[in-house]
Amino acid sequence: MLKPILIYFGMTVCAMAFHDNTFVVFGLREELLTLTMNLWELLTQLEYASEPLRQRVYLDIAGVQADINSVIAQLIELDVLEHPTSE
């Protein structure tokens, strides 16, 4: 009897501790991590890429960079919505 009560209490505390956009933020952070790993892989490819391939890698790096900037902007927007500044 005590075990279900403790589990229910733990679940209630965890549910109330999270923000409204917890799962959205988690997904965006996961996407940001994936994009960062992709960027590292592209930078590693530059070490051995031939000249025609190097131009393609530069384009891919620019695309990943734009995606990273977009995800960061979304994360900042969600944070501002969650923590509005009082004036």
Biopython code that builds the backbone (N, CA, C, O; Angstrom):
import numpy as np
from Bio.PDB.StructureBuilder import StructureBuilder

atoms = [
    (1, "MET", "N", (0.814, -1.188, 0.000)),
    (1, "MET", "CA", (0.000, 0.000, 0.000)),
    (1, "MET", "C", (0.866, 1.266, 0.000)),
    (1, "MET", "O", (0.518, 2.270, -0.621)),
    (2, "LEU", "N", (1.979, 1.200, 0.695)),
    (2, "LEU", "CA", (2.858, 2.359, 0.774)),
    (2, "LEU", "C", (3.559, 2.632, -0.558)),
    (2, "LEU", "O", (3.771, 3.788, -0.924)),
    (3, "LYS", "N", (3.915, 1.574, -1.276)),
    (3, "LYS", "CA", (4.627, 1.723, -2.545)),
    (3, "LYS", "C", (3.802, 2.508, -3.576)),
    (3, "LYS", "O", (4.338, 3.437, -4.179)),
    (4, "PRO", "N", (2.514, 2.173, -3.806)),
    (4, "PRO", "CA", (1.737, 2.970, -4.768)),
    (4, "PRO", "C", (1.584, 4.429, -4.351)),
    (4, "PRO", "O", (1.566, 5.318, -5.203)),
    (5, "ILE", "N", (1.475, 4.681, -3.058)),
    (5, "ILE", "CA", (1.346, 6.060, -2.584)),
    (5, "ILE", "C", (2.632, 6.838, -2.862)),
    (5, "ILE", "O", (2.583, 7.989, -3.296)),
    (6, "LEU", "N", (3.776, 6.213, -2.613)),
    (6, "LEU", "CA", (5.049, 6.877, -2.897)),
    (6, "LEU", "C", (5.238, 7.126, -4.390)),
    (6, "LEU", "O", (5.738, 8.179, -4.788)),
    (7, "ILE", "N", (4.845, 6.174, -5.204)),
    (7, "ILE", "CA", (4.951, 6.347, -6.664)),
    (7, "ILE", "C", (4.047, 7.486, -7.122)),
    (7, "ILE", "O", (4.459, 8.326, -7.922)),
    (8, "TYR", "N", (2.810, 7.514, -6.612)),
    (8, "TYR", "CA", (1.876, 8.581, -6.971)),
    (8, "TYR", "C", (2.417, 9.939, -6.534)),
    (8, "TYR", "O", (2.342, 10.909, -7.287)),
    (9, "PHE", "N", (2.952, 10.010, -5.341)),
    (9, "PHE", "CA", (3.532, 11.258, -4.843)),
    (9, "PHE", "C", (4.702, 11.702, -5.723)),
    (9, "PHE", "O", (4.799, 12.877, -6.077)),
    (10, "GLY", "N", (5.585, 10.772, -6.077)),
    (10, "GLY", "CA", (6.722, 11.097, -6.937)),
    (10, "GLY", "C", (6.289, 11.582, -8.304)),
    (10, "GLY", "O", (6.860, 12.535, -8.834)),
    (11, "MET", "N", (5.289, 10.941, -8.879)),
    (11, "MET", "CA", (4.794, 11.344, -10.193)),
    (11, "MET", "C", (4.160, 12.736, -10.133)),
    (11, "MET", "O", (4.325, 13.532, -11.057)),
    (12, "THR", "N", (3.445, 13.026, -9.061)),
    (12, "THR", "CA", (2.816, 14.338, -8.907)),
    (12, "THR", "C", (3.868, 15.435, -8.803)),
    (12, "THR", "O", (3.746, 16.483, -9.437)),
    (13, "VAL", "N", (4.892, 15.193, -8.008)),
    (13, "VAL", "CA", (5.957, 16.183, -7.846)),
    (13, "VAL", "C", (6.661, 16.412, -9.179)),
    (13, "VAL", "O", (6.916, 17.556, -9.555)),
    (14, "CYS", "N", (6.974, 15.343, -9.892)),
    (14, "CYS", "CA", (7.667, 15.483, -11.184)),
    (14, "CYS", "C", (6.797, 16.206, -12.201)),
    (14, "CYS", "O", (7.294, 17.037, -12.960)),
    (15, "ALA", "N", (5.516, 15.901, -12.224)),
    (15, "ALA", "CA", (4.619, 16.535, -13.193)),
    (15, "ALA", "C", (4.483, 18.022, -12.928)),
    (15, "ALA", "O", (4.380, 18.809, -13.869)),
    (16, "MET", "N", (4.480, 18.418, -11.670)),
    (16, "MET", "CA", (4.335, 19.831, -11.347)),
    (16, "MET", "C", (5.645, 20.594, -11.503)),
    (16, "MET", "O", (5.631, 21.813, -11.672)),
    (17, "ALA", "N", (6.766, 19.902, -11.451)),
    (17, "ALA", "CA", (8.059, 20.566, -11.520)),
    (17, "ALA", "C", (8.419, 20.969, -12.943)),
    (17, "ALA", "O", (9.213, 21.890, -13.136)),
    (18, "PHE", "N", (7.855, 20.303, -13.940)),
    (18, "PHE", "CA", (8.215, 20.592, -15.315)),
    (18, "PHE", "C", (7.455, 21.813, -15.828)),
    (18, "PHE", "O", (6.386, 22.156, -15.323)),
    (19, "HIS", "N", (8.025, 22.455, -16.836)),
    (19, "HIS", "CA", (7.386, 23.597, -17.467)),
    (19, "HIS", "C", (6.345, 23.115, -18.469)),
    (19, "HIS", "O", (6.250, 21.924, -18.765)),
    (20, "ASP", "N", (5.574, 24.051, -18.980)),
    (20, "ASP", "CA", (4.542, 23.713, -19.957)),
    (20, "ASP", "C", (5.126, 23.101, -21.222)),
    (20, "ASP", "O", (4.520, 22.207, -21.814)),
    (21, "ASN", "N", (6.285, 23.567, -21.640)),
    (21, "ASN", "CA", (6.881, 23.137, -22.906)),
    (21, "ASN", "C", (8.013, 22.136, -22.709)),
    (21, "ASN", "O", (8.945, 22.097, -23.512)),
    (22, "THR", "N", (7.949, 21.338, -21.668)),
    (22, "THR", "CA", (9.057, 20.444, -21.337)),
    (22, "THR", "C", (9.382, 19.497, -22.484)),
    (22, "THR", "O", (10.550, 19.348, -22.843)),
    (23, "PHE", "N", (8.375, 18.856, -23.063)),
    (23, "PHE", "CA", (8.633, 17.872, -24.106)),
    (23, "PHE", "C", (9.080, 18.536, -25.406)),
    (23, "PHE", "O", (9.888, 17.972, -26.144)),
    (24, "VAL", "N", (8.569, 19.712, -25.684)),
    (24, "VAL", "CA", (9.009, 20.457, -26.871)),
    (24, "VAL", "C", (10.476, 20.845, -26.705)),
    (24, "VAL", "O", (11.273, 20.695, -27.631)),
    (25, "VAL", "N", (10.824, 21.339, -25.530)),
    (25, "VAL", "CA", (12.210, 21.729, -25.264)),
    (25, "VAL", "C", (13.119, 20.512, -25.341)),
    (25, "VAL", "O", (14.211, 20.590, -25.904)),
    (26, "PHE", "N", (12.684, 19.395, -24.786)),
    (26, "PHE", "CA", (13.485, 18.175, -24.854)),
    (26, "PHE", "C", (13.734, 17.773, -26.299)),
    (26, "PHE", "O", (14.858, 17.427, -26.663)),
    (27, "GLY", "N", (12.692, 17.817, -27.129)),
    (27, "GLY", "CA", (12.840, 17.466, -28.539)),
    (27, "GLY", "C", (13.795, 18.406, -29.266)),
    (27, "GLY", "O", (14.617, 17.968, -30.071)),
    (28, "LEU", "N", (13.681, 19.698, -28.978)),
    (28, "LEU", "CA", (14.571, 20.668, -29.615)),
    (28, "LEU", "C", (16.015, 20.492, -29.164)),
    (28, "LEU", "O", (16.941, 20.629, -29.964)),
    (29, "ARG", "N", (16.205, 20.187, -27.883)),
    (29, "ARG", "CA", (17.571, 19.959, -27.398)),
    (29, "ARG", "C", (18.164, 18.702, -28.019)),
    (29, "ARG", "O", (19.355, 18.660, -28.328)),
    (30, "GLU", "N", (17.339, 17.681, -28.202)),
    (30, "GLU", "CA", (17.808, 16.465, -28.862)),
    (30, "GLU", "C", (18.180, 16.752, -30.319)),
    (30, "GLU", "O", (19.198, 16.271, -30.816)),
    (31, "GLU", "N", (17.344, 17.540, -30.991)),
    (31, "GLU", "CA", (17.644, 17.927, -32.373)),
    (31, "GLU", "C", (18.928, 18.745, -32.443)),
    (31, "GLU", "O", (19.731, 18.565, -33.358)),
    (32, "LEU", "N", (19.123, 19.639, -31.485)),
    (32, "LEU", "CA", (20.339, 20.455, -31.440)),
    (32, "LEU", "C", (21.572, 19.575, -31.257)),
    (32, "LEU", "O", (22.604, 19.806, -31.887)),
    (33, "LEU", "N", (21.464, 18.583, -30.406)),
    (33, "LEU", "CA", (22.581, 17.660, -30.205)),
    (33, "LEU", "C", (22.893, 16.890, -31.484)),
    (33, "LEU", "O", (24.060, 16.719, -31.837)),
    (34, "THR", "N", (21.862, 16.428, -32.178)),
    (34, "THR", "CA", (22.054, 15.712, -33.441)),
    (34, "THR", "C", (22.714, 16.607, -34.479)),
    (34, "THR", "O", (23.632, 16.183, -35.181)),
    (35, "LEU", "N", (22.246, 17.842, -34.573)),
    (35, "LEU", "CA", (22.832, 18.779, -35.539)),
    (35, "LEU", "C", (24.287, 19.081, -35.201)),
    (35, "LEU", "O", (25.119, 19.224, -36.097)),
    (36, "THR", "N", (24.593, 19.176, -33.921)),
    (36, "THR", "CA", (25.976, 19.422, -33.509)),
    (36, "THR", "C", (26.873, 18.254, -33.908)),
    (36, "THR", "O", (27.987, 18.458, -34.388)),
    (37, "MET", "N", (26.390, 17.042, -33.711)),
    (37, "MET", "CA", (27.180, 15.868, -34.118)),
    (37, "MET", "C", (27.355, 15.843, -35.637)),
    (37, "MET", "O", (28.425, 15.490, -36.132)),
    (38, "ASN", "N", (26.311, 16.217, -36.376)),
    (38, "ASN", "CA", (26.429, 16.278, -37.831)),
    (38, "ASN", "C", (27.468, 17.316, -38.250)),
    (38, "ASN", "O", (28.242, 17.092, -39.181)),
    (39, "LEU", "N", (27.477, 18.445, -37.558)),
    (39, "LEU", "CA", (28.459, 19.488, -37.868)),
    (39, "LEU", "C", (29.879, 18.984, -37.624)),
    (39, "LEU", "O", (30.765, 19.216, -38.447)),
    (40, "TRP", "N", (30.107, 18.300, -36.506)),
    (40, "TRP", "CA", (31.434, 17.744, -36.237)),
    (40, "TRP", "C", (31.843, 16.754, -37.320)),
    (40, "TRP", "O", (33.004, 16.732, -37.727)),
    (41, "GLU", "N", (30.909, 15.940, -37.789)),
    (41, "GLU", "CA", (31.218, 14.982, -38.843)),
    (41, "GLU", "C", (31.591, 15.709, -40.138)),
    (41, "GLU", "O", (32.527, 15.310, -40.830)),
    (42, "LEU", "N", (30.865, 16.761, -40.456)),
    (42, "LEU", "CA", (31.194, 17.524, -41.662)),
    (42, "LEU", "C", (32.558, 18.193, -41.543)),
    (42, "LEU", "O", (33.316, 18.233, -42.512)),
    (43, "LEU", "N", (32.872, 18.715, -40.371)),
    (43, "LEU", "CA", (34.188, 19.333, -40.179)),
    (43, "LEU", "C", (35.299, 18.287, -40.283)),
    (43, "LEU", "O", (36.390, 18.590, -40.767)),
    (44, "THR", "N", (35.034, 17.080, -39.841)),
    (44, "THR", "CA", (36.012, 15.996, -39.982)),
    (44, "THR", "C", (36.195, 15.628, -41.448)),
    (44, "THR", "O", (37.307, 15.311, -41.873)),
    (45, "GLN", "N", (35.116, 15.666, -42.227)),
    (45, "GLN", "CA", (35.210, 15.345, -43.649)),
    (45, "GLN", "C", (36.100, 16.331, -44.398)),
    (45, "GLN", "O", (36.694, 15.983, -45.418)),
    (46, "LEU", "N", (36.190, 17.546, -43.900)),
    (46, "LEU", "CA", (37.047, 18.530, -44.558)),
    (46, "LEU", "C", (38.519, 18.121, -44.535)),
    (46, "LEU", "O", (39.300, 18.567, -45.375)),
    (47, "GLU", "N", (38.896, 17.284, -43.585)),
    (47, "GLU", "CA", (40.296, 16.874, -43.482)),
    (47, "GLU", "C", (40.743, 16.034, -44.674)),
    (47, "GLU", "O", (41.918, 16.055, -45.043)),
    (48, "TYR", "N", (39.813, 15.296, -45.277)),
    (48, "TYR", "CA", (40.208, 14.396, -46.356)),
    (48, "TYR", "C", (39.414, 14.603, -47.649)),
    (48, "TYR", "O", (39.552, 13.811, -48.581)),
    (49, "ALA", "N", (38.594, 15.643, -47.723)),
    (49, "ALA", "CA", (37.757, 15.859, -48.905)),
    (49, "ALA", "C", (38.574, 16.454, -50.047)),
    (49, "ALA", "O", (39.422, 17.320, -49.835)),
    (50, "SER", "N", (38.306, 15.975, -51.257)),
    (50, "SER", "CA", (38.931, 16.558, -52.445)),
    (50, "SER", "C", (38.233, 17.887, -52.754)),
    (50, "SER", "O", (37.205, 18.209, -52.160)),
    (51, "GLU", "N", (38.795, 18.643, -53.676)),
    (51, "GLU", "CA", (38.284, 19.989, -53.962)),
    (51, "GLU", "C", (36.813, 19.998, -54.405)),
    (51, "GLU", "O", (36.051, 20.813, -53.884)),
    (52, "PRO", "N", (36.374, 19.143, -55.331)),
    (52, "PRO", "CA", (34.940, 19.184, -55.696)),
    (52, "PRO", "C", (34.031, 18.801, -54.517)),
    (52, "PRO", "O", (32.955, 19.374, -54.343)),
    (53, "LEU", "N", (34.469, 17.843, -53.724)),
    (53, "LEU", "CA", (33.680, 17.416, -52.570)),
    (53, "LEU", "C", (33.708, 18.478, -51.464)),
    (53, "LEU", "O", (32.746, 18.636, -50.712)),
    (54, "ARG", "N", (34.814, 19.190, -51.385)),
    (54, "ARG", "CA", (34.963, 20.223, -50.354)),
    (54, "ARG", "C", (33.888, 21.306, -50.500)),
    (54, "ARG", "O", (33.359, 21.797, -49.503)),
    (55, "GLN", "N", (33.571, 21.670, -51.734)),
    (55, "GLN", "CA", (32.527, 22.678, -51.960)),
    (55, "GLN", "C", (31.165, 22.176, -51.483)),
    (55, "GLN", "O", (30.373, 22.937, -50.926)),
    (56, "ARG", "N", (30.905, 20.896, -51.707)),
    (56, "ARG", "CA", (29.645, 20.298, -51.236)),
    (56, "ARG", "C", (29.592, 20.280, -49.701)),
    (56, "ARG", "O", (28.546, 20.543, -49.107)),
    (57, "VAL", "N", (30.719, 19.970, -49.073)),
    (57, "VAL", "CA", (30.777, 19.945, -47.608)),
    (57, "VAL", "C", (30.555, 21.349, -47.055)),
    (57, "VAL", "O", (29.883, 21.509, -46.036)),
    (58, "TYR", "N", (31.105, 22.364, -47.709)),
    (58, "TYR", "CA", (30.867, 23.747, -47.277)),
    (58, "TYR", "C", (29.370, 24.085, -47.305)),
    (58, "TYR", "O", (28.847, 24.717, -46.387)),
    (59, "LEU", "N", (28.689, 23.650, -48.380)),
    (59, "LEU", "CA", (27.249, 23.895, -48.478)),
    (59, "LEU", "C", (26.485, 23.160, -47.372)),
    (59, "LEU", "O", (25.551, 23.704, -46.782)),
    (60, "ASP", "N", (26.893, 21.929, -47.104)),
    (60, "ASP", "CA", (26.241, 21.157, -46.036)),
    (60, "ASP", "C", (26.481, 21.802, -44.672)),
    (60, "ASP", "O", (25.576, 21.838, -43.838)),
    (61, "ILE", "N", (27.678, 22.306, -44.441)),
    (61, "ILE", "CA", (27.987, 22.986, -43.183)),
    (61, "ILE", "C", (27.110, 24.230, -43.033)),
    (61, "ILE", "O", (26.595, 24.496, -41.947)),
    (62, "ALA", "N", (26.941, 24.983, -44.100)),
    (62, "ALA", "CA", (26.095, 26.178, -44.046)),
    (62, "ALA", "C", (24.646, 25.800, -43.733)),
    (62, "ALA", "O", (23.968, 26.503, -42.984)),
    (63, "GLY", "N", (24.173, 24.693, -44.304)),
    (63, "GLY", "CA", (22.806, 24.238, -44.029)),
    (63, "GLY", "C", (22.626, 23.819, -42.580)),
    (63, "GLY", "O", (21.626, 24.166, -41.950)),
    (64, "VAL", "N", (23.597, 23.068, -42.044)),
    (64, "VAL", "CA", (23.527, 22.644, -40.652)),
    (64, "VAL", "C", (23.622, 23.858, -39.729)),
    (64, "VAL", "O", (22.941, 23.922, -38.706)),
    (65, "GLN", "N", (24.457, 24.805, -40.091)),
    (65, "GLN", "CA", (24.596, 26.022, -39.287)),
    (65, "GLN", "C", (23.268, 26.783, -39.229)),
    (65, "GLN", "O", (22.880, 27.279, -38.172)),
    (66, "ALA", "N", (22.583, 26.873, -40.357)),
    (66, "ALA", "CA", (21.282, 27.547, -40.379)),
    (66, "ALA", "C", (20.266, 26.796, -39.523)),
    (66, "ALA", "O", (19.469, 27.413, -38.817)),
    (67, "ASP", "N", (20.294, 25.462, -39.587)),
    (67, "ASP", "CA", (19.380, 24.659, -38.772)),
    (67, "ASP", "C", (19.665, 24.846, -37.282)),
    (67, "ASP", "O", (18.740, 24.953, -36.476)),
    (68, "ILE", "N", (20.946, 24.884, -36.921)),
    (68, "ILE", "CA", (21.329, 25.089, -35.519)),
    (68, "ILE", "C", (20.833, 26.452, -35.039)),
    (68, "ILE", "O", (20.287, 26.562, -33.941)),
    (69, "ASN", "N", (21.019, 27.489, -35.856)),
    (69, "ASN", "CA", (20.549, 28.825, -35.481)),
    (69, "ASN", "C", (19.038, 28.843, -35.298)),
    (69, "ASN", "O", (18.534, 29.507, -34.392)),
    (70, "SER", "N", (18.310, 28.125, -36.144)),
    (70, "SER", "CA", (16.855, 28.061, -36.042)),
    (70, "SER", "C", (16.414, 27.378, -34.753)),
    (70, "SER", "O", (15.509, 27.858, -34.071)),
    (71, "VAL", "N", (17.052, 26.259, -34.417)),
    (71, "VAL", "CA", (16.693, 25.534, -33.195)),
    (71, "VAL", "C", (17.000, 26.377, -31.966)),
    (71, "VAL", "O", (16.207, 26.417, -31.025)),
    (72, "ILE", "N", (18.137, 27.046, -31.970)),
    (72, "ILE", "CA", (18.494, 27.905, -30.835)),
    (72, "ILE", "C", (17.481, 29.043, -30.694)),
    (72, "ILE", "O", (17.091, 29.386, -29.578)),
    (73, "ALA", "N", (17.058, 29.621, -31.799)),
    (73, "ALA", "CA", (16.055, 30.689, -31.752)),
    (73, "ALA", "C", (14.741, 30.171, -31.175)),
    (73, "ALA", "O", (14.086, 30.868, -30.401)),
    (74, "GLN", "N", (14.356, 28.954, -31.548)),
    (74, "GLN", "CA", (13.126, 28.368, -31.003)),
    (74, "GLN", "C", (13.253, 28.117, -29.510)),
    (74, "GLN", "O", (12.310, 28.365, -28.759)),
    (75, "LEU", "N", (14.403, 27.630, -29.072)),
    (75, "LEU", "CA", (14.626, 27.395, -27.645)),
    (75, "LEU", "C", (14.565, 28.700, -26.850)),
    (75, "LEU", "O", (13.988, 28.744, -25.763)),
    (76, "ILE", "N", (15.151, 29.744, -27.388)),
    (76, "ILE", "CA", (15.112, 31.043, -26.715)),
    (76, "ILE", "C", (13.678, 31.566, -26.662)),
    (76, "ILE", "O", (13.249, 32.109, -25.644)),
    (77, "GLU", "N", (12.942, 31.403, -27.753)),
    (77, "GLU", "CA", (11.555, 31.856, -27.786)),
    (77, "GLU", "C", (10.713, 31.117, -26.736)),
    (77, "GLU", "O", (9.910, 31.738, -26.040)),
    (78, "LEU", "N", (10.892, 29.811, -26.623)),
    (78, "LEU", "CA", (10.159, 29.053, -25.612)),
    (78, "LEU", "C", (10.553, 29.474, -24.201)),
    (78, "LEU", "O", (9.707, 29.525, -23.308)),
    (79, "ASP", "N", (11.825, 29.774, -23.997)),
    (79, "ASP", "CA", (12.261, 30.212, -22.679)),
    (79, "ASP", "C", (11.654, 31.564, -22.325)),
    (79, "ASP", "O", (11.247, 31.781, -21.184)),
    (80, "VAL", "N", (11.593, 32.468, -23.289)),
    (80, "VAL", "CA", (10.994, 33.784, -23.049)),
    (80, "VAL", "C", (9.504, 33.628, -22.739)),
    (80, "VAL", "O", (8.975, 34.336, -21.882)),
    (81, "LEU", "N", (8.819, 32.702, -23.433)),
    (81, "LEU", "CA", (7.413, 32.469, -23.152)),
    (81, "LEU", "C", (7.209, 31.880, -21.750)),
    (81, "LEU", "O", (6.236, 32.198, -21.066)),
    (82, "GLU", "N", (8.127, 31.035, -21.344)),
    (82, "GLU", "CA", (8.021, 30.382, -20.030)),
    (82, "GLU", "C", (8.411, 31.310, -18.891)),
    (82, "GLU", "O", (7.880, 31.204, -17.785)),
    (83, "HIS", "N", (9.346, 32.221, -19.163)),
    (83, "HIS", "CA", (9.840, 33.133, -18.137)),
    (83, "HIS", "C", (9.747, 34.572, -18.633)),
    (83, "HIS", "O", (10.766, 35.184, -18.952)),
    (84, "PRO", "N", (8.537, 35.113, -18.699)),
    (84, "PRO", "CA", (8.406, 36.490, -19.196)),
    (84, "PRO", "C", (9.068, 37.483, -18.243)),
    (84, "PRO", "O", (9.072, 37.296, -17.026)),
    (85, "THR", "N", (9.619, 38.526, -18.816)),
    (85, "THR", "CA", (10.260, 39.557, -17.998)),
    (85, "THR", "C", (9.203, 40.529, -17.501)),
    (85, "THR", "O", (8.309, 40.928, -18.248)),
    (86, "SER", "N", (9.313, 40.899, -16.255)),
    (86, "SER", "CA", (8.368, 41.865, -15.702)),
    (86, "SER", "C", (8.962, 43.263, -15.799)),
    (86, "SER", "O", (10.112, 43.490, -15.423)),
    (87, "GLU", "N", (8.182, 44.171, -16.294)),
    (87, "GLU", "CA", (8.660, 45.549, -16.454)),
    (87, "GLU", "C", (7.868, 46.478, -15.589)),
    (87, "GLU", "O", (8.120, 47.683, -15.585)),
]
sb = StructureBuilder()
sb.init_structure("model")
sb.init_model(0)
sb.init_chain("A")
sb.init_seg("    ")
for serial, (resi, resn, name, xyz) in enumerate(atoms, 1):
    if name == "N":
        sb.init_residue(resn, " ", resi, " ")
    sb.init_atom(name, np.array(xyz, "f"), 0.0, 1.0, " ", f" {name:<3s}", serial, name[0])
structure = sb.get_structure()
